[in-house]
């Protein structure tokens, strides 16, 4: 039986965060920025067929919210019945509590 395919969508704030990371890194290394962008997009795309592969976000302890790592970045997403929503793209050392405070819906 083929796995169910879900739509993968990016929240505007997650897209903006990814754009900021890419722009910042590109100032020093365009090739590194491209590599991170490609890995982030590939990781997100792969969630369409197997979203449960990511670990449950430890700070949330909710199985609907998971994450995969893209180099040093956390790609956080919410698994729905028909859709996977990318909710954040954060540097691994960033204070999660501060991010969550600005994103009350999570």
N, C-alpha and C positions, 0 to 999 in steps of 0.2 A: 504494500500500500504506500502510495506516494505521500510525503509529508504535506501538511496543509501550508499553503503559502499566504503569508500576511502582507499587507501593505506596510511599507516602512516610511514614516513621515518624520520630519524634523520640526520641533517647536522653533519658533522664531528666535527665542533667546539662545537656544542651542546652536542654531546656524550662525547667529551673531558671534557667539563665543568662539566657534571654530574659525570664523573669518578673522577675528582679532588675533588668535594664536598664529594663524598662517601669515598674516601681515607682519606680526612682530618677528617671527622667525625668518621671514624673507629678507628682513633688513640685514641680516648677517649671512644667510645662506638660502638662496632661492631653491636649490636642489633639496635641501632638508625640508623646506616648507612644502614643496611638491610631494615629497615622500610621506610626510605626515598627513597631508590632505588625502592622498591616494589610500593610505592605510585606514584613515577614519571613514572614508566613503565605502571602502570595501568591507570593513567590519560592520558598518550599519546595514549595508545591503545583505550581508550574510544572515542577518537576524530575521529575514523574511521567511526562511525555512526552518530555523532552529533557534528561536529566541531564548529558550531555556538554558542555552549553553553558558550564558553569563552567570556570574555569582549574584546572589541576593545582596543588595546594597546593605552593608553591615549597619550603617547608621539608621536605616529605615526599618529593617527587619520585616519587610513586606515582600512576599514572593512575586508580586506584580512589578516591583522595581528591581531591576538588575543592572549589572555593569560589565563591560569588557574593557580591557586596557589597550590603548593605542600608544605604544612607547610609554611615556610617563603620564599620559592623560587618561582620565576616566571618562568613558562614554556611557552615560547613564540613560536608561530607557525604561519605559513602562510597557508591559506586555498586555495587550487587550485581546479579545476574542478574534477580531479580524485585522487588527492593526498593531504595529509596534511604533511607539512614539519616542523619538530621541528627545530627552528632556534637558540634557546638559552635556557639555564637553569641558571638563575641568582638569587643571593640572593636579597631579596626584598629591602634591604638598599643600594645595589650597585648603583653607579652613572650610570644611563641609558645612558646619553650623552657620557660618556667615552666608554661604551660598543659599542654604535652605531658607534662611530668614528672608531673603529677597525673593524666594519662590514659594510662597505659602501653599500653592496647590499641590505640592509634593509632600 
